[in-house]
Amino acid sequence: MRVLITGGAGFLGSHLCDRFLAEGHSVIAMDNLLTGNTANIEHLAGHERFHFIKHDVTNYIYVEGPLDAVLHFASPASPIDYLEFPIPTLKVGALGTHKALGLAKAKNARFLLASTSEVYGDPLIHPQTEDYWGNVNPIGPRGVYDEAKRFAEAMTMAYQRYHGLDTRIVRIFNTYGPRMRQEDGRVVPNFIAQALRGDPLTVYGKGQRTRAFCFVSDLVEGIYRLLMSNEKEPVNIGNPSEMSILNFAKKVIELTNSTSEITFIEPTDMRIKDDPKVRRPDITKARTILGWEPTVLLEDGLAQTIEYFRPLVLK
Ligand code: UDP
């Protein structure tokens, strides 16, 4: 296959580039480098089946030659980024998805949308199944991401139904691993960097909010299987093993052998407004249709992530 990956220099996009190349496909990575970084793909420079194009996909996308698949992963993806880049976040989810769909239609390519557990907002049902419609505040700080991704899903389904485009939608739950940005503000890089420096771990509120963390290699496997499957409706991919943020902080301290303490803070800015109280994927659909489930234990995934951050943080 010849595959276009938007957001190809980002955390998930770059791991997808690696996977598709390893399977023998040709990969074009496209990224405007707003939150992506060429360091994530520099090991691919010179690879005969890899090509990078710096481009903002909210503008018309030109790709020469045939394409078999378009994977649309371009977007800021951290709550801190939504605060800093609210309009680019809305634009890439809305205009960027439209351009990527238009390209897939012109090339008669399969299209896969990177959607998110954020479409469920601050969920009123738990765990979240794909048929839940969600509880999203359209005008809150997260609305720029949540609503853009909800629009992106609607647009993708419209291209499927109206144009007959062959589409897939993955709803991605909290994912972590090497190549996350140290400064992206999410809990995994924050806690690991704090623990490695010996600084206090900043738990927001009382740390009773929950998340379930999926290692990036598990996520990539789920996405690969979804693309190859015939499932045209959204599928949750994530790790269902849920824990409180306080317990997560303790786990990071343990695995880094850190002397850090835990500090409880109430951010005065918008960082935790509308922060979902609980989140856990119901992965029955992925298990049944894709035969997929996560295999990497939190301890093992975190150990790899800590080793990735260690030289960067102590520099
Ligand atoms: N969080 C925290 N301390 C931090 C960063 C995040 O306690 O330094 C909390 C945040 O309030 C949320 C959870 O960790 O409840 C996960 O936040 P993250 O930004 O990683 O992603 P989200 O799942 O909210 O999109």
Boltz pocket constraint, residues with backbone or C-beta under 6 A from the ligand:
constraints:
  - pocket:
      binder: B
      contacts: [[A, 77], [A, 79], [A, 174], [A, 185], [A, 186], [A, 187], [A, 188], [A, 190], [A, 191], [A, 202], [A, 203], [A, 204], [A, 205], [A, 207], [A, 209], [A, 210], [A, 211], [A, 245], [A, 271], [A, 272], [A, 275], [A, 276]]
      max_distance: 6.0
